[in-house]
Amino acid sequence: QLQLVESGGGLVQAGGSLRLSCAASGWIFSRCSMGWFRQAPGKDREFLAAISRNTISTDYADSVKGRFVISRDNAKKMVYLQMSSLQREDTALYYCACDAQALVGIATTTPENYETWGQGTQVTVSS
């Protein structure tokens, strides 16, 4: 059974940076394409970034491309999201997720393909 726990959220001023972490437990992590998503109040869940299980492939939403960087450490079972140049519109609950069915070089971008989700960590950007 895979469990995901996000951390690193908080309050940051506009223009600032944060690094989110996602800790995984369970052997299946090695089979996961991992993704980061967010959901703001009243809005749909939004894809942000994904990384393949072999770390070779990454993909980003246009809204965060050039500002956010996804990475993973398979030995530590960790996934990270480095966020910079944060703006008020980045305020949301941020989630990590696992797609254990993805092929080895695929960074999954479709939320419906993710089977396991964390509980989320709140990011609030103040102006």
N, C-alpha and C positions, 0 to 999 in steps of 0.2 A: 504494500500500500504506500503510495507516494503522498507526502504532505509537503506543502510549501508555506513558508512563513516570510513575509516581507518586513523590512525594517528600513530605517533611514529617512523616513518622511519627517516633515516639520514645517515650521514657519520660516520663510526666507523672503528677503526683499527682492523686488524686481531687479533683474540684472544679475542676481546671484546664482549660486550653484548648489546642487545637492547630489549625493550619490545614494541611490537606492540599492538595497541588497535583497536577495531572495535565497533563503536557505532551504535546501531540499533534503528530505530523508527518504530512504528507500532505494533499492538497487535500480529501479526502473529509470532513475534520472538519466542514466547514460544513454537511454533510448529516446530521450525527449528533445524535440525541437522546443526551445523555450521562447516565450514571448512576454512582452510588457504591454499592458493596456491601462487605460484610465477611464473613469466615469465621473463626470461632473453632475451636480444636482440638476435633474430635469433633462439630462442628455443621455444619449445612447452610449454604450461602452465603445471606446475608440481604440483601435490598434495603434501602437506606437512603434514597436521594434521587435524583431525576432532574430534568433540565432540558431543555426543548425547544430545538431548534436556533435558534429566533428569540428565546430567553430569556424569552418571555412566560409560559410554563407551567412550574410546578414541582410536584413531588409528594414526599411524605415518608412514611416508615414511622412508625407511631404511636410506636414506641420512641424515635425521635429528634426528633419534631416539637417545636418550641420550643427545642431545644438545638442542632441542626445547621442550617446554611444552605448551600445549594448555589448557586454562581454560575459564570459563564463569561465569558471575554473572547475573542470570536471572532477579533478582529484578532491577538491573541497566540497563538491556538490553545491556550488554557489553560482548565481547569476547576478549581474550588476547592471544598473542603468545610471550612467553618468549624465547628469543634466546640467546644462549651462545656459546662460542668457535667459533665465526664467522670466516669464511674464505672468500677469494676473490670469490670463486665460489658461495657464497651465495648472491652475488650482483644480484639484480633483482627488479622488481616491485612486491610488495606483495599485495595480494587481500584476502578479506574475502568474504564468500558466505553462502547463506542459502538454505538448502533443506527442504522445508516445507512439503514434502510428506513422509519423513522418519518416520519409526515406532519409538516408544518412546525410545527404547534402542539402536538405531542404530546410529553409527557414519559413515556418508557417505563418501566414498573415491573416488567415480567416479565423475569427473567434470561435465559430461553430466546430472547428476541428480540434479545439483544445478540450481535453477531458478533465484535467485537474487544475484547480484554481486556489490561490491563496486567499486570505481574508482581506488583504489590502492594507496600504499605509497611506495616510493622508498627507498631501502636499498642499500647503497654502502659501501663495505668493502675494505679498502686500506691495502696494505702490508707494 
